[in-house]
Amino acid sequence: MPVLGKEDELFQKWNLSRNEVVLRHLAENLNVELPANIVFRMRSFFGVGTRADICAYLLFSKGDNSLQIAKVTNFSQRSVYQTLNELHRSAFVKKRILGREAIYSLDQTRWTNFLEIKTNKLEYLNWTQIFSAFSGLFRQLVQTPEKFTDSYLASSNLRMISGDYVSKIEKAGIQATQMKLYQYVGEAFTEYFIEYVEGIISRILSLESVVTFT
């Protein structure tokens, strides 16, 4: 964190000006044995790139086509398609033709045993969708505070943006209760929406075995 009012000596040496930075040493070493960190294990094993994230997704999916895998992992479909074919040629993934599409899958039992994953209740989270959902919500609150100046106006605007928020939360893979848009009228919706968001956060924090895609 920067120390205001105190110049960094190293920067001064090169005639540059910047506040001194003091590391807080709050970061902890990553525990790669946690199921929540399976993507990081895959990235250490395959290297950072499409292979690691594709295999992490397939590890907890019954199989998917290249388009859907690209949407979840946030890589281009072309890159995902090429990687899947390479993995298939090397016998890392299985490929079956279903109609006009190719479905790719992993031998999940073999891989979970190899990675020594102890739980069978694995879920994945698409953090891109989660960040998009919460950043969109915060953006509305911070950039347009005039929309939330009184309780009725706040309730009305929260109702308007709740649809996009819930849609992204569902795409993230979070199993949440259905939003009750019309059960709570007027200002009552504000308190309900806040409780709903708190429930989503609690749901994320309670997942002991999460596969994350960032």
C-alpha distance (Angstrom), angle and dihedral (degrees) to the residues before:
residue distance angle dihedral
M1 . . .
P2 3.84 . .
V3 3.80 120.0 .
L4 3.79 105.4 -139.7
G5 3.80 116.1 -136.4
K6 3.80 95.0 17.8
E7 3.81 119.1 98.5
D8 3.79 121.8 -138.0
E9 3.83 106.7 -112.9
L10 3.80 93.7 -149.5
F11 3.79 91.6 55.4
Q12 3.81 91.5 45.1
K13 3.81 88.6 55.8
W14 3.81 88.2 64.4
N15 3.81 94.7 41.7
L16 3.79 92.4 -103.3
S17 3.77 128.1 129.3
R18 3.79 124.4 -136.6
N19 3.78 134.7 139.0
E20 3.78 114.4 -102.5
V21 3.80 113.1 -96.4
V22 3.80 120.8 -141.7
L23 3.79 117.8 -166.3
R24 3.80 113.6 -131.4
H25 3.83 94.5 -157.3
L26 3.79 92.1 -141.6
A27 3.80 95.4 135.4
E28 3.79 116.3 102.2
N29 3.78 129.9 -152.1
L30 3.78 113.1 -92.0
N31 3.80 115.0 -106.0
V32 3.80 100.8 -141.1
E33 3.80 92.3 -175.1
L34 3.80 92.0 70.6
P35 3.81 112.2 98.3
A36 3.80 86.9 -133.4
N37 3.80 88.3 67.9
I38 3.79 97.9 49.0
V39 3.81 91.9 119.3
F40 3.80 90.5 57.9
R41 3.81 90.2 50.6
M42 3.78 89.4 51.3
R43 3.79 91.3 48.6
S44 3.80 90.3 51.4
F45 3.80 89.9 48.8
F46 3.82 100.0 43.4
G47 3.79 99.7 20.6
V48 3.80 125.2 -112.8
G49 3.79 109.4 -51.9
T50 3.76 145.0 70.7
R51 3.83 97.2 -45.4
A52 3.79 95.0 62.3
D53 3.79 96.6 47.2
I54 3.81 94.5 41.8
C55 3.80 92.7 51.8
A56 3.80 91.5 45.5
Y57 3.80 89.9 54.4
L58 3.81 94.4 44.9
L59 3.77 89.8 49.0
F60 3.82 88.6 71.3
S61 3.78 100.6 29.2
K62 3.79 129.6 81.7
G63 3.78 87.6 -132.7
D64 3.79 137.2 -67.4
N65 3.77 143.9 -164.3
S66 3.79 123.9 -102.2
L67 3.81 93.9 -101.4
Q68 3.80 94.9 56.4
I69 3.81 92.4 42.9
A70 3.81 89.5 51.4
K71 3.81 90.8 52.1
V72 3.80 92.7 51.0
T73 3.80 98.0 42.9
N74 3.83 95.0 38.6
F75 3.79 95.5 -127.8
S76 3.80 124.3 126.7
Q77 3.79 114.9 -88.5
R78 3.79 91.1 -123.5
S79 3.80 92.0 55.5
V80 3.81 91.8 45.6
Y81 3.80 92.1 47.5
Q82 3.81 92.3 51.6
T83 3.80 92.4 46.9
L84 3.80 92.8 48.3
N85 3.79 91.1 52.7
E86 3.80 90.7 49.2
L87 3.81 90.7 49.7
H88 3.79 90.0 48.1
R89 3.81 92.9 50.6
S90 3.80 89.1 51.4
A91 3.85 90.5 48.7
F92 3.80 93.6 -117.7
V93 3.80 92.5 120.8
K94 3.78 134.3 29.1
K95 3.78 123.4 -125.9
R96 3.78 129.1 -157.5
I97 3.78 130.5 173.9
L98 3.79 115.9 -126.1
G99 3.77 110.4 -177.9
R100 3.79 106.1 -53.6
E101 3.79 97.1 -20.0
A102 3.78 134.8 78.9
I103 3.81 116.3 -129.4
Y104 3.80 117.8 -155.5
S105 3.79 125.4 -159.9
L106 3.80 143.3 164.1
D107 3.77 131.2 -129.4
Q108 3.80 92.2 -106.7
T109 3.80 96.9 -171.7
R110 3.77 91.9 52.1
W111 3.79 94.0 47.4
T112 3.81 97.4 43.7
N113 3.80 88.7 51.0
F114 3.79 91.0 47.4
L115 3.81 91.6 49.8
E116 3.83 90.8 41.9
I117 3.80 93.3 -128.1
K118 3.80 106.5 177.4
T119 3.81 101.3 -164.0
N120 3.79 131.6 68.9
K121 3.81 93.8 -162.8
L122 3.77 98.2 82.6
E123 3.78 121.5 155.2
Y124 3.76 131.7 176.5
L125 3.76 131.8 -137.2
N126 3.77 125.3 -153.9
W127 3.78 100.0 -143.6
T128 3.79 92.5 -171.3
Q129 3.80 88.9 66.7
I130 3.81 92.5 42.4
F131 3.81 93.3 52.0
S132 3.80 90.1 45.1
A133 3.80 91.4 51.6
F134 3.80 95.6 49.0
S135 3.81 96.4 37.9
G136 3.81 89.5 52.1
L137 3.79 89.8 51.5
F138 3.80 93.9 46.8
R139 3.81 91.0 45.2
Q140 3.78 90.4 58.4
L141 3.80 92.2 48.3
V142 3.81 95.5 46.2
Q143 3.81 103.5 35.1
T144 3.80 97.8 39.8
P145 3.82 105.8 33.1
E146 3.80 89.9 151.8
K147 3.82 87.9 73.4
F148 3.79 90.4 64.1
T149 3.80 102.0 43.6
D150 3.79 95.2 116.7
S151 3.79 134.4 25.8
Y152 3.81 97.7 -108.8
L153 3.82 93.8 47.3
A154 3.81 91.2 46.3
S155 3.79 91.6 50.8
S156 3.80 91.9 49.6
N157 3.82 93.9 50.1
L158 3.80 94.1 44.1
R159 3.78 88.4 53.8
M160 3.82 89.7 52.5
I161 3.81 95.0 52.0
S162 3.81 96.5 37.9
G163 3.81 93.4 84.2
D164 3.81 94.1 60.7
Y165 3.80 91.1 43.5
V166 3.81 94.2 52.0
S167 3.82 91.9 44.5
K168 3.81 91.7 56.5
I169 3.80 92.5 44.2
E170 3.81 89.7 54.4
K171 3.82 91.3 47.9
A172 3.80 88.0 51.9
G173 3.79 89.5 65.1
I174 3.80 97.0 -111.3
Q175 3.78 113.5 145.7
A176 3.79 102.7 -138.6
T177 3.77 135.6 162.7
Q178 3.79 116.3 -93.8
M179 3.79 114.8 -89.7
K180 3.82 110.3 -109.0
L181 3.79 98.6 -144.8
Y182 3.78 98.5 167.8
Q183 3.78 102.9 31.3
Y184 3.81 92.2 76.8
V185 3.80 115.4 54.5
G186 3.79 131.1 -166.8
E187 3.78 119.0 -13.6
A188 3.82 91.3 -10.3
F189 3.81 89.6 78.8
T190 3.82 91.9 67.1
E191 3.79 94.3 62.3
Y192 3.81 90.7 42.8
F193 3.82 92.3 50.9
I194 3.81 92.0 49.1
E195 3.80 90.2 51.3
Y196 3.81 89.5 47.7
V197 3.82 92.2 53.6
E198 3.80 90.8 46.0
G199 3.80 88.0 52.2
I200 3.81 90.6 53.2
I201 3.80 91.1 51.1
S202 3.80 91.2 48.2
R203 3.80 89.5 49.0
I204 3.80 91.2 53.8
L205 3.80 93.2 47.2
S206 3.80 92.8 47.6
L207 3.80 95.1 56.1
E208 3.78 104.5 106.1
S209 3.78 93.4 -178.7
V210 3.75 112.9 42.2
V211 3.77 131.5 155.7
T212 3.79 108.2 -150.4
F213 3.78 129.0 -156.8
T214 3.81 116.3 -165.1
